[in-house]
Amino acid sequence: MTADTDKTVNAESDSNTFDPIAAAEEANIDLSEVPEWDDAYLDRVSDRLLFNYDLTQDRQVHGEIFSMYAEMRLESHKHFFHPALDYANHETREHVLVTWIDRPRVETLERFITLGHNLADDSTWLDPDEEHFGTEFTFVIVADAVPESVESFVSSFRDRTLLKFGYYGHYEIHLIVVAPDREDAVASEQADTVQAFTLWQDITADERSGVIGRIRSVLNF
């Protein structure tokens, strides 16, 4: 975690503008336990993810090495009069896997889609049962530029699979390609995690509705 954190430089910016350091302090997150990336871009991205995700550096997954791995886990519990009489317990998780590829191609994205399905078949990543609500695999490519073919593929992509006809929940695969030097990004439908990677845009309370909506979907199940 560096002191050079993404902050709004406009003194007249809206009071709802998101400050990741302030949010971490308010949530009593020990910043000394957050990994520090040598790469300035990923280090600033971690500033936006740290309060909702557990972060890991250089994670190897089925032969692929990802510079950043982030995991978010949400659990909901309902009880009848007393916590011991609980029911409708559900869990949802998101795995965010980030890698640098200077010139991504559609074939690259297809490889990650296959990896996502393979992870869904791996019980260490997804354990389908009655308490499983949903698991999301978000693959993020940081590139020099976003090729037109890649932008077209990603923007029209959505992959959602029901497990045992939905009785064991579902899993989704998301794709994000970002070119920070060009301030350009494309994300598949429902990939709201892209907000953490578009550092040239401020995160406001309204823009965080994607994450909040996901939490509500679990709590109000």
Backbone as CSV, one residue per row, in Angstrom:
resi,resn,N_x,N_y,N_z,CA_x,CA_y,CA_z,C_x,C_y,C_z
1,MET,0.850,-1.191,0.000,0.000,0.000,0.000,0.883,1.237,0.000
2,THR,0.753,2.052,-1.002,1.560,3.251,-1.075,0.733,4.449,-0.663
3,ALA,1.437,5.509,-0.321,0.741,6.735,0.074,0.167,7.430,-1.140
4,ASP,0.654,7.065,-2.342,0.197,7.699,-3.564,-1.090,7.048,-4.009
5,THR,-2.128,7.211,-3.209,-3.400,6.559,-3.438,-4.278,7.417,-4.333
6,ASP,-5.136,6.712,-5.107,-6.038,7.411,-5.999,-7.003,8.263,-5.195
7,LYS,-6.925,9.572,-5.350,-7.818,10.487,-4.650,-8.335,11.534,-5.627
8,THR,-9.461,12.084,-5.288,-10.027,13.136,-6.114,-9.254,14.428,-5.896
9,VAL,-8.777,15.029,-7.002,-7.979,16.230,-6.864,-8.814,17.497,-6.946
10,ASN,-10.027,17.337,-7.350,-10.899,18.497,-7.443,-11.460,18.807,-6.064
11,ALA,-11.098,19.942,-5.519,-11.522,20.308,-4.163,-13.019,20.482,-4.064
12,GLU,-13.677,20.707,-5.211,-15.108,20.913,-5.188,-15.857,19.639,-5.538
13,SER,-15.189,18.472,-5.502,-15.842,17.220,-5.857,-16.911,16.890,-4.827
14,ASP,-17.846,16.038,-5.249,-18.974,15.670,-4.407,-18.501,14.943,-3.161
15,SER,-19.192,15.157,-2.045,-18.787,14.542,-0.785,-18.938,13.031,-0.805
16,ASN,-19.684,12.488,-1.803,-19.854,11.047,-1.900,-18.700,10.367,-2.607
17,THR,-17.721,11.143,-3.117,-16.588,10.543,-3.793,-15.886,9.572,-2.859
18,PHE,-15.587,8.402,-3.378,-15.059,7.326,-2.552,-13.577,7.508,-2.275
19,ASP,-13.199,7.451,-1.016,-11.805,7.521,-0.578,-11.441,6.164,0.003
20,PRO,-10.625,5.336,-0.709,-10.343,3.977,-0.245,-9.608,3.922,1.084
21,ILE,-8.683,4.859,1.320,-7.953,4.848,2.577,-8.895,5.151,3.748
22,ALA,-9.748,6.146,3.575,-10.705,6.478,4.632,-11.656,5.317,4.883
23,ALA,-12.077,4.632,3.807,-12.974,3.495,3.963,-12.291,2.363,4.716
24,ALA,-11.010,2.138,4.421,-10.263,1.083,5.113,-10.134,1.398,6.595
25,GLU,-9.833,2.644,6.920,-9.693,3.029,8.319,-11.024,2.918,9.051
26,GLU,-12.098,3.318,8.372,-13.421,3.235,8.992,-13.805,1.780,9.251
27,ALA,-13.364,0.876,8.361,-13.682,-0.549,8.507,-12.683,-1.280,9.397
28,ASN,-11.747,-0.524,9.986,-10.733,-1.108,10.872,-9.881,-2.163,10.164
29,ILE,-9.547,-1.895,8.903,-8.686,-2.791,8.137,-7.237,-2.414,8.397
30,ASP,-6.431,-3.398,8.747,-5.013,-3.178,8.987,-4.296,-3.142,7.642
31,LEU,-3.911,-1.949,7.204,-3.292,-1.799,5.889,-1.929,-2.473,5.809
32,SER,-1.308,-2.743,6.953,-0.011,-3.409,6.925,-0.124,-4.847,6.445
33,GLU,-1.348,-5.414,6.489,-1.560,-6.776,6.039,-1.936,-6.854,4.570
34,VAL,-2.099,-5.705,3.928,-2.447,-5.677,2.507,-1.170,-5.749,1.680
35,PRO,-1.090,-6.664,0.701,0.131,-6.753,-0.113,0.442,-5.440,-0.809
36,GLU,1.727,-5.213,-1.043,2.170,-4.016,-1.747,2.777,-4.438,-3.083
37,TRP,2.193,-3.941,-4.155,2.641,-4.311,-5.488,3.730,-3.362,-5.973
38,ASP,4.761,-3.916,-6.623,5.791,-3.075,-7.226,5.211,-2.271,-8.383
39,ASP,4.213,-2.850,-9.028,3.547,-2.170,-10.139,2.611,-1.091,-9.588
40,ALA,2.828,0.156,-10.001,2.061,1.277,-9.451,0.577,1.157,-9.764
41,TYR,0.255,0.688,-10.965,-1.156,0.582,-11.340,-1.884,-0.429,-10.450
42,LEU,-1.339,-1.633,-10.315,-1.987,-2.643,-9.486,-2.033,-2.230,-8.025
43,ASP,-1.032,-1.498,-7.569,-1.034,-1.041,-6.193,-2.200,-0.083,-5.942
44,ARG,-2.483,0.755,-6.917,-3.613,1.683,-6.773,-4.942,0.947,-6.924
45,VAL,-4.970,-0.089,-7.765,-6.180,-0.907,-7.866,-6.460,-1.584,-6.527
46,SER,-5.412,-2.051,-5.873,-5.598,-2.709,-4.572,-6.213,-1.757,-3.553
47,ASP,-5.936,-0.445,-3.694,-6.548,0.544,-2.804,-8.067,0.495,-2.887
48,ARG,-8.570,0.155,-4.070,-10.019,0.131,-4.261,-10.638,-1.213,-3.890
49,LEU,-9.834,-2.254,-3.872,-10.361,-3.589,-3.604,-10.216,-4.020,-2.146
50,LEU,-9.283,-3.410,-1.429,-8.860,-3.951,-0.139,-9.970,-4.054,0.897
51,PHE,-10.993,-3.210,0.820,-11.999,-3.203,1.874,-13.101,-4.233,1.657
52,ASN,-13.133,-4.870,0.454,-14.128,-5.909,0.201,-13.512,-7.252,-0.158
53,TYR,-12.222,-7.242,-0.494,-11.581,-8.455,-0.996,-10.329,-8.787,-0.183
54,ASP,-10.046,-10.093,-0.089,-8.748,-10.553,0.390,-7.819,-10.602,-0.820
55,LEU,-6.633,-10.006,-0.693,-5.733,-9.837,-1.834,-4.489,-10.697,-1.692
56,THR,-4.065,-11.263,-2.833,-2.877,-12.100,-2.881,-2.076,-11.746,-4.125
57,GLN,-0.761,-11.807,-4.012,0.125,-11.558,-5.145,0.537,-12.863,-5.812
58,ASP,0.752,-12.784,-7.137,1.363,-13.869,-7.917,0.753,-15.229,-7.593
59,ARG,-0.526,-15.347,-7.875,-1.247,-16.605,-7.624,-1.189,-17.501,-8.868
60,GLN,-0.730,-18.741,-8.685,-0.697,-19.694,-9.784,-1.970,-20.516,-9.760
61,VAL,-2.662,-20.545,-10.898,-3.938,-21.237,-10.983,-3.941,-22.103,-12.236
62,HIS,-3.920,-23.401,-12.048,-3.976,-24.348,-13.163,-2.965,-23.996,-14.263
63,GLY,-1.758,-23.673,-13.862,-0.704,-23.386,-14.828,-0.611,-21.940,-15.261
64,GLU,-1.600,-21.113,-14.917,-1.582,-19.684,-15.242,-1.117,-18.914,-14.007
65,ILE,-0.289,-17.898,-14.210,0.160,-17.057,-13.104,-0.532,-15.693,-13.203
66,PHE,-1.194,-15.304,-12.128,-1.915,-14.042,-12.085,-1.224,-13.099,-11.101
67,SER,-0.945,-11.890,-11.557,-0.236,-10.911,-10.732,-1.021,-10.538,-9.490
68,MET,-2.338,-10.546,-9.612,-3.207,-10.213,-8.482,-4.344,-11.208,-8.430
69,TYR,-4.637,-11.660,-7.219,-5.819,-12.487,-6.982,-6.595,-11.866,-5.837
70,ALA,-7.887,-11.666,-6.060,-8.746,-11.075,-5.039,-9.957,-11.972,-4.832
71,GLU,-10.308,-12.177,-3.577,-11.460,-13.022,-3.263,-12.400,-12.283,-2.328
72,MET,-13.683,-12.322,-2.669,-14.717,-11.782,-1.790,-15.684,-12.907,-1.453
73,ARG,-16.002,-13.029,-0.186,-16.936,-14.062,0.271,-18.020,-13.417,1.116
74,LEU,-19.257,-13.706,0.778,-20.400,-13.182,1.515,-21.249,-14.346,1.989
75,GLU,-21.706,-14.278,3.227,-22.568,-15.313,3.776,-23.804,-14.668,4.382
76,SER,-24.933,-15.312,4.187,-26.177,-14.828,4.786,-26.753,-15.918,5.672
77,HIS,-27.308,-15.502,6.798,-27.918,-16.436,7.736,-29.241,-15.849,8.208
78,LYS,-30.269,-16.670,8.224,-31.550,-16.268,8.793,-31.863,-17.219,9.933
79,HIS,-32.546,-16.700,10.960,-32.897,-17.570,12.065,-34.331,-17.310,12.509
80,PHE,-34.912,-18.310,13.154,-36.287,-18.254,13.611,-36.302,-18.072,15.119
81,PHE,-36.528,-16.846,15.577,-36.595,-16.473,16.999,-35.232,-16.534,17.692
82,HIS,-34.413,-17.522,17.371,-33.148,-17.699,18.079,-32.071,-18.097,17.070
83,PRO,-30.852,-17.549,17.206,-29.787,-17.870,16.248,-29.513,-19.361,16.098
84,ALA,-29.810,-20.150,17.115,-29.572,-21.587,17.019,-30.525,-22.244,16.030
85,LEU,-31.682,-21.601,15.801,-32.671,-22.132,14.866,-32.531,-21.402,13.541
86,ASP,-31.393,-21.643,12.881,-31.149,-20.910,11.646,-31.578,-21.719,10.431
87,TYR,-31.804,-20.992,9.313,-32.222,-21.615,8.059,-31.826,-20.673,6.931
88,ALA,-31.988,-21.143,5.710,-31.706,-20.329,4.521,-30.309,-19.718,4.575
89,ASN,-29.312,-20.547,4.913,-27.939,-20.077,4.909,-27.383,-20.167,3.488
90,HIS,-26.805,-19.081,3.020,-26.310,-19.062,1.647,-24.967,-18.342,1.566
91,GLU,-24.171,-18.778,0.600,-22.846,-18.201,0.407,-22.659,-17.799,-1.046
92,THR,-22.029,-16.646,-1.251,-21.647,-16.228,-2.590,-20.205,-15.761,-2.557
93,ARG,-19.464,-16.051,-3.622,-18.044,-15.711,-3.668,-17.717,-15.131,-5.038
94,GLU,-16.713,-14.268,-5.039,-16.161,-13.787,-6.305,-14.651,-13.974,-6.279
95,HIS,-14.127,-14.536,-7.363,-12.695,-14.685,-7.556,-12.275,-13.752,-8.690
96,VAL,-11.384,-12.825,-8.398,-10.881,-11.886,-9.403,-9.433,-12.242,-9.693
97,LEU,-9.137,-12.568,-10.949,-7.794,-12.982,-11.342,-7.268,-12.026,-12.394
98,VAL,-6.145,-11.368,-12.074,-5.642,-10.261,-12.888,-4.270,-10.614,-13.459
99,THR,-4.087,-10.358,-14.742,-2.810,-10.617,-15.378,-2.506,-9.541,-16.416
100,TRP,-1.208,-9.383,-16.719,-0.766,-8.442,-17.751,-0.557,-9.199,-19.054
101,ILE,-1.210,-8.745,-20.119,-0.975,-9.269,-21.470,-0.977,-8.069,-22.399
102,ASP,0.168,-7.767,-22.981,0.300,-6.539,-23.768,-0.710,-6.462,-24.905
103,ARG,-0.842,-7.554,-25.645,-1.721,-7.555,-26.822,-2.674,-8.748,-26.743
104,PRO,-3.736,-8.627,-26.000,-4.677,-9.751,-25.858,-5.434,-10.013,-27.152
105,ARG,-5.809,-11.259,-27.338,-6.597,-11.662,-28.487,-7.847,-12.387,-27.997
106,VAL,-8.783,-12.600,-28.901,-9.998,-13.321,-28.545,-9.644,-14.721,-28.047
107,GLU,-8.627,-15.336,-28.653,-8.198,-16.665,-28.212,-7.742,-16.651,-26.752
108,THR,-7.148,-15.542,-26.329,-6.725,-15.399,-24.936,-7.938,-15.427,-24.008
109,LEU,-8.956,-14.700,-24.385,-10.177,-14.654,-23.588,-10.843,-16.017,-23.535
110,GLU,-10.860,-16.705,-24.649,-11.469,-18.034,-24.688,-10.716,-19.006,-23.779
111,ARG,-9.392,-18.839,-23.679,-8.608,-19.683,-22.772,-9.010,-19.451,-21.323
112,PHE,-9.242,-18.188,-20.979,-9.655,-17.885,-19.612,-11.087,-18.349,-19.336
113,ILE,-11.934,-18.295,-20.328,-13.297,-18.817,-20.156,-13.251,-20.313,-19.844
114,THR,-12.418,-21.035,-20.591,-12.249,-22.468,-20.325,-11.708,-22.693,-18.922
115,LEU,-10.765,-21.856,-18.505,-10.219,-21.961,-17.156,-11.310,-21.744,-16.121
116,GLY,-12.175,-20.777,-16.372,-13.273,-20.519,-15.442,-14.168,-21.732,-15.264
117,HIS,-14.500,-22.403,-16.356,-15.333,-23.603,-16.265,-14.592,-24.724,-15.544
118,ASN,-13.296,-24.816,-15.778,-12.505,-25.843,-15.084,-12.465,-25.582,-13.580
119,LEU,-12.341,-24.312,-13.197,-12.339,-23.972,-11.772,-13.693,-24.292,-11.138
120,ALA,-14.758,-24.102,-11.911,-16.096,-24.402,-11.388,-16.264,-25.887,-11.114
121,ASP,-15.486,-26.715,-11.799,-15.531,-28.162,-11.568,-14.575,-28.604,-10.467
122,ASP,-13.822,-27.666,-9.912,-12.833,-27.949,-8.875,-13.435,-27.584,-7.523
123,SER,-13.582,-28.563,-6.639,-14.264,-28.331,-5.361,-13.515,-27.366,-4.451
124,THR,-12.220,-27.134,-4.718,-11.490,-26.159,-3.901,-11.892,-24.733,-4.256
125,TRP,-12.502,-24.546,-5.411,-12.960,-23.224,-5.847,-14.470,-23.081,-5.743
126,LEU,-15.197,-24.162,-5.954,-16.661,-24.109,-5.904,-17.155,-25.436,-5.360
127,ASP,-17.835,-25.369,-4.237,-18.383,-26.570,-3.606,-19.901,-26.499,-3.693
128,PRO,-20.489,-27.092,-4.721,-21.936,-26.950,-4.921,-22.745,-27.773,-3.920
129,ASP,-23.590,-27.087,-3.186,-24.511,-27.752,-2.275,-25.702,-26.831,-2.055
130,GLU,-26.577,-27.216,-1.118,-27.798,-26.429,-0.903,-27.518,-25.024,-0.395
131,GLU,-26.361,-24.805,0.234,-26.046,-23.493,0.789,-25.293,-22.597,-0.201
132,HIS,-24.919,-23.150,-1.339,-24.198,-22.348,-2.329,-25.186,-21.516,-3.137
133,PHE,-25.010,-20.208,-3.092,-25.880,-19.299,-3.834,-25.281,-18.927,-5.189
134,GLY,-24.005,-18.521,-5.188,-23.390,-18.144,-6.457,-21.891,-17.960,-6.323
135,THR,-21.176,-18.241,-7.396,-19.739,-18.012,-7.467,-19.444,-17.288,-8.778
136,GLU,-18.617,-16.264,-8.698,-18.262,-15.488,-9.879,-16.756,-15.562,-10.111
137,PHE,-16.377,-15.837,-11.349,-14.981,-15.839,-11.760,-14.772,-14.657,-12.698
138,THR,-14.005,-13.673,-12.253,-13.762,-12.466,-13.038,-12.305,-12.447,-13.482
139,PHE,-12.095,-12.508,-14.795,-10.750,-12.488,-15.352,-10.465,-11.085,-15.900
140,VAL,-9.366,-10.515,-15.441,-9.008,-9.148,-15.826,-7.666,-9.169,-16.555
141,ILE,-7.651,-8.609,-17.751,-6.413,-8.476,-18.517,-6.037,-7.004,-18.564
142,VAL,-4.834,-6.707,-18.118,-4.294,-5.353,-18.227,-3.409,-5.322,-19.470
143,ALA,-3.717,-4.419,-20.400,-3.077,-4.440,-21.713,-2.580,-3.056,-22.116
144,ASP,-1.805,-3.036,-23.190,-1.368,-1.761,-23.761,-2.518,-1.049,-24.453
145,ALA,-3.407,-1.840,-25.056,-4.557,-1.292,-25.768,-5.642,-2.356,-25.820
146,VAL,-6.873,-1.926,-26.096,-7.996,-2.845,-26.233,-8.317,-2.990,-27.712
147,PRO,-7.917,-4.090,-28.350,-8.206,-4.276,-29.774,-9.705,-4.295,-30.039
148,GLU,-10.083,-3.896,-31.228,-11.499,-3.820,-31.586,-12.172,-5.183,-31.474
149,SER,-11.485,-6.237,-31.920,-12.073,-7.580,-31.865,-12.304,-8.008,-30.412
150,VAL,-11.373,-7.646,-29.534,-11.508,-7.968,-28.114,-12.657,-7.187,-27.495
151,GLU,-12.747,-5.921,-27.825,-13.835,-5.092,-27.289,-15.191,-5.651,-27.698
152,SER,-15.313,-6.063,-28.969,-16.577,-6.617,-29.448,-16.920,-7.918,-28.734
153,PHE,-15.925,-8.755,-28.548,-16.153,-10.049,-27.892,-16.565,-9.859,-26.444
154,VAL,-15.828,-9.031,-25.718,-16.085,-8.856,-24.286,-17.424,-8.180,-24.036
155,SER,-17.717,-7.144,-24.790,-18.942,-6.373,-24.545,-20.207,-7.194,-24.766
156,SER,-20.117,-8.240,-25.581,-21.298,-9.069,-25.858,-21.282,-10.389,-25.090
157,PHE,-20.321,-10.537,-24.190,-20.156,-11.827,-23.509,-20.937,-11.899,-22.211
158,ARG,-21.583,-13.043,-21.994,-22.143,-13.377,-20.688,-22.224,-14.894,-20.581
159,ASP,-21.813,-15.408,-19.446,-21.772,-16.856,-19.251,-22.236,-17.156,-17.832
160,ARG,-23.431,-17.695,-17.715,-24.032,-18.019,-16.415,-24.536,-19.448,-16.460
161,THR,-24.114,-20.260,-15.514,-24.453,-21.678,-15.504,-25.173,-22.034,-14.209
162,LEU,-26.359,-22.644,-14.338,-27.091,-23.132,-13.181,-26.531,-24.480,-12.762
163,LEU,-26.445,-24.694,-11.470,-25.946,-25.944,-10.937,-27.119,-26.772,-10.410
164,LYS,-27.284,-27.952,-10.984,-28.388,-28.826,-10.633,-29.710,-28.065,-10.732
165,PHE,-29.909,-27.437,-11.912,-31.115,-26.672,-12.218,-31.335,-25.511,-11.251
166,GLY,-30.259,-25.005,-10.663,-30.356,-23.881,-9.749,-30.499,-24.282,-8.302
167,TYR,-30.713,-25.555,-8.048,-30.867,-26.011,-6.657,-29.578,-25.814,-5.874
168,TYR,-28.437,-25.925,-6.571,-27.140,-25.673,-5.957,-26.582,-24.310,-6.373
169,GLY,-27.444,-23.397,-6.726,-27.007,-22.054,-7.093,-26.514,-21.978,-8.532
170,HIS,-25.563,-21.106,-8.759,-25.063,-20.875,-10.117,-23.632,-20.365,-10.047
171,TYR,-22.984,-20.319,-11.203,-21.709,-19.623,-11.295,-21.685,-18.808,-12.581
172,GLU,-20.904,-17.731,-12.551,-20.785,-16.836,-13.700,-19.321,-16.567,-14.008
173,ILE,-19.047,-16.325,-15.265,-17.716,-15.944,-15.706,-17.794,-14.538,-16.285
174,HIS,-16.918,-13.646,-15.814,-16.868,-12.268,-16.295,-15.510,-11.987,-16.923
175,LEU,-15.504,-11.070,-17.868,-14.271,-10.663,-18.536,-14.114,-9.148,-18.470
176,ILE,-12.881,-8.710,-18.195,-12.552,-7.284,-18.197,-11.207,-7.124,-18.886
177,VAL,-11.115,-6.175,-19.803,-9.842,-5.814,-20.430,-9.659,-4.319,-20.248
178,VAL,-8.526,-3.931,-19.692,-8.300,-2.524,-19.375,-6.938,-2.093,-19.894
179,ALA,-6.904,-0.913,-20.499,-5.654,-0.300,-20.958,-5.477,1.001,-20.188
180,PRO,-4.832,0.965,-19.035,-4.779,2.150,-18.164,-4.069,3.344,-18.793
181,ASP,-3.032,3.114,-19.582,-2.304,4.228,-20.189,-3.169,4.986,-21.191
182,ARG,-4.133,4.294,-21.776,-5.056,4.920,-22.733,-6.389,5.299,-22.096
183,GLU,-6.523,4.984,-20.810,-7.772,5.227,-20.082,-8.950,4.610,-20.838
184,ASP,-8.800,3.332,-21.146,-9.800,2.608,-21.917,-10.069,1.271,-21.238
185,ALA,-11.312,0.843,-21.242,-11.660,-0.432,-20.634,-12.954,-0.948,-21.236
186,VAL,-13.074,-2.270,-21.246,-14.312,-2.908,-21.667,-14.582,-4.055,-20.707
187,ALA,-15.853,-4.249,-20.373,-16.233,-5.289,-19.424,-17.464,-6.014,-19.932
188,SER,-17.549,-7.289,-19.622,-18.729,-8.049,-19.984,-19.893,-7.650,-19.081
189,GLU,-21.078,-8.068,-19.485,-22.275,-7.731,-18.728,-22.169,-8.248,-17.300
190,GLN,-22.537,-7.434,-16.341,-22.529,-7.753,-14.908,-21.143,-7.690,-14.270
191,ALA,-20.110,-7.349,-15.031,-18.749,-7.288,-14.458,-18.522,-5.929,-13.816
192,ASP,-19.219,-5.654,-12.710,-19.129,-4.337,-12.089,-17.792,-4.106,-11.400
193,THR,-16.987,-5.154,-11.252,-15.661,-4.996,-10.652,-14.767,-4.099,-11.501
194,VAL,-15.160,-3.847,-12.742,-14.372,-2.974,-13.622,-14.150,-1.606,-12.990
195,GLN,-15.043,-1.179,-12.100,-14.910,0.129,-11.454,-13.600,0.258,-10.689
196,ALA,-13.103,-0.859,-10.179,-11.851,-0.817,-9.417,-10.647,-0.606,-10.317
197,PHE,-10.797,-0.895,-11.607,-9.665,-0.851,-12.528,-9.634,0.403,-13.402
198,THR,-10.702,1.172,-13.387,-10.731,2.418,-14.149,-10.342,3.565,-13.220
199,LEU,-9.046,3.666,-12.965,-8.552,4.639,-11.999,-8.793,6.079,-12.423
200,TRP,-9.016,6.295,-13.695,-9.258,7.654,-14.185,-10.695,8.099,-13.899
201,GLN,-11.491,7.219,-13.307,-12.847,7.571,-12.915,-12.980,7.416,-11.414
202,ASP,-13.669,8.367,-10.775,-13.904,8.290,-9.341,-15.009,7.286,-9.050
203,ILE,-14.879,6.585,-7.951,-15.944,5.708,-7.475,-16.805,6.506,-6.519
204,THR,-18.080,6.619,-6.826,-19.011,7.318,-5.951,-19.967,6.312,-5.359
205,ALA,-20.796,6.767,-4.431,-21.757,5.877,-3.780,-22.676,5.231,-4.804
206,ASP,-23.097,5.984,-5.829,-23.988,5.435,-6.836,-23.305,4.336,-7.627
207,GLU,-22.024,4.532,-7.948,-21.319,3.563,-8.766,-21.020,2.288,-8.001
208,ARG,-21.087,2.328,-6.679,-20.860,1.129,-5.894,-22.118,0.285,-5.763
209,SER,-23.206,0.676,-6.451,-24.455,-0.059,-6.326,-24.329,-1.484,-6.822
210,GLY,-23.385,-1.758,-7.731,-23.216,-3.117,-8.217,-22.835,-4.058,-7.107
211,VAL,-21.842,-3.683,-6.315,-21.428,-4.506,-5.189,-22.531,-4.560,-4.142
212,ILE,-23.122,-3.416,-3.848,-24.192,-3.375,-2.849,-25.368,-4.243,-3.295
213,GLY,-25.696,-4.170,-4.591,-26.781,-4.994,-5.105,-26.495,-6.472,-4.958
214,ARG,-25.236,-6.850,-5.155,-24.854,-8.244,-5.008,-25.015,-8.691,-3.565
215,ILE,-24.635,-7.818,-2.626,-24.801,-8.159,-1.205,-26.277,-8.299,-0.864
216,ARG,-27.077,-7.378,-1.359,-28.501,-7.439,-1.057,-29.140,-8.709,-1.616
217,SER,-28.669,-9.142,-2.802,-29.236,-10.330,-3.413,-29.029,-11.557,-2.544
218,VAL,-27.949,-11.556,-1.762,-27.692,-12.658,-0.849,-28.505,-12.501,0.429
219,LEU,-28.459,-11.303,1.018,-29.136,-11.088,2.290,-30.645,-11.204,2.185
220,ASN,-31.189,-10.873,0.997,-32.643,-10.909,0.843,-33.130,-12.160,0.145
221,PHE,-32.241,-13.145,0.046,-32.613,-14.370,-0.670,-33.856,-15.017,-0.036
